[in-house]
Structures are given as structure tokens and as C-alpha cells.
Amino acid sequence: MGKDSTQQAQQQAGDKLRPLPVLGTREPWLMVGCSRTTWHRLVSAGHAPQPIRLPHGSPFWRVRDIEDWLASLRPDQGRWRALARRKADAS
């Protein structure tokens, strides 16, 4: 294995070992754009990602979990257009 390929392998391994970014207890609802109360209701009802409990007990959320959850709420573009056409035809 050459020097360049060894450095490349070390870089790839380092990329895999980086910790995932987390949001603190006050940040998820700011990212989502809702109130703190609404956020906790969504989490309690199982409609939003569950927090990760760290050893000291504070809840944290992975940024990626929030982003994936938000993406899952967006309607499929084809379905959205079909609904818009159906609404336009009904008027």
C-alpha cells in the first residue's frame, strides 16, 4: 500500500469516527420552528424523534434525526401536484 493510499484510508477511517452533531435540550424546537410545549407534545406522542439520554440525564437529539424527520413530513412532489390538480378541477 502506497503512502497516498494509506493517508486516504486513515482519512476515511477518521470520517467514520467523528461524533454525530447533537442539539441540546432547547434547540430542537427552534430548528423545527415550533414552541417548546408543542415540541414536547410531539415527542411524547411519538410523532417526533425520541431524545438520546446522556449519562447526566439531559435529553439530546441528533441533528440527522431531526433533518430526516422533517424530510419525511414533506409530501411527495407527484402526489402534491395531483392533489393540486384535483382541487383545481373541483373548483
C-alpha positions as CSV (number, residue, x, y, z in Angstrom):
1,M,0.0,0.0,0.0
2,G,1.5,3.3,-1.0
3,K,1.8,6.5,1.1
4,D,-1.2,8.2,-0.6
5,S,-3.5,5.2,-0.2
6,T,-2.5,4.8,3.5
7,Q,-3.4,8.5,4.1
8,Q,-6.6,8.1,2.2
9,A,-7.6,5.1,4.3
10,Q,-6.7,7.0,7.5
11,Q,-8.9,9.9,6.4
12,Q,-11.8,7.6,5.6
13,A,-11.5,5.9,9.0
14,G,-11.3,9.3,10.7
15,D,-14.5,10.4,8.9
16,K,-16.4,7.4,10.2
17,L,-15.2,8.0,13.8
18,R,-16.4,11.6,14.1
19,P,-19.2,12.1,16.6
20,L,-22.6,13.0,15.2
21,P,-23.7,16.6,15.9
22,V,-26.3,16.8,18.6
23,L,-28.8,19.5,19.6
24,G,-29.2,20.5,23.2
25,T,-32.5,20.5,25.1
26,R,-33.5,23.9,23.9
27,E,-32.6,23.6,20.3
28,P,-34.9,21.1,18.5
29,W,-38.0,23.3,18.6
30,L,-36.0,26.2,17.3
31,M,-34.8,24.2,14.4
32,V,-38.3,22.9,13.7
33,G,-40.0,26.3,14.2
34,C,-42.5,25.4,16.9
35,S,-42.9,26.2,20.6
36,R,-41.2,24.2,23.3
37,T,-44.6,22.9,24.5
38,T,-45.6,21.7,21.0
39,W,-42.2,20.0,20.6
40,H,-42.6,18.1,23.8
41,R,-46.1,17.1,22.9
42,L,-44.9,15.7,19.5
43,V,-42.1,13.8,21.2
44,S,-44.4,12.4,24.0
45,A,-47.0,11.3,21.3
46,G,-44.2,9.6,19.3
47,H,-44.6,11.9,16.3
48,A,-41.1,13.4,16.6
49,P,-37.7,11.7,17.2
50,Q,-37.1,10.5,20.7
51,P,-34.1,12.1,22.5
52,I,-30.9,10.4,23.5
53,R,-30.4,10.4,27.2
54,L,-26.8,11.2,28.2
55,P,-25.3,9.9,31.5
56,H,-26.3,13.1,33.3
57,G,-29.9,12.7,32.2
58,S,-30.4,15.6,29.8
59,P,-32.1,14.9,26.5
60,F,-30.3,15.5,23.3
61,W,-31.3,15.0,19.7
62,R,-29.1,14.1,16.7
63,V,-29.2,16.7,14.0
64,R,-29.6,14.0,11.4
65,D,-32.6,12.5,13.2
66,I,-34.3,15.9,13.1
67,E,-33.4,16.5,9.5
68,D,-34.7,13.0,8.5
69,W,-37.9,13.6,10.4
70,L,-38.5,16.9,8.7
71,A,-37.8,15.4,5.3
72,S,-40.4,12.7,6.0
73,L,-43.1,15.3,6.6
74,R,-42.6,16.8,3.1
75,P,-45.2,15.5,0.6
76,D,-44.0,13.7,-2.5
77,Q,-44.0,16.2,-5.4
78,G,-46.0,14.0,-7.7
79,R,-48.7,13.5,-5.1
80,W,-48.7,17.2,-4.2
81,R,-49.3,18.1,-7.9
82,A,-52.1,15.5,-8.2
83,L,-53.8,17.0,-5.1
84,A,-53.4,20.5,-6.5
85,R,-54.9,19.4,-9.9
86,R,-57.8,17.6,-8.1
87,K,-58.5,20.8,-6.1
88,A,-58.4,23.0,-9.2
89,D,-60.7,20.6,-11.1
90,A,-63.2,20.7,-8.2
91,S,-63.5,24.5,-8.3
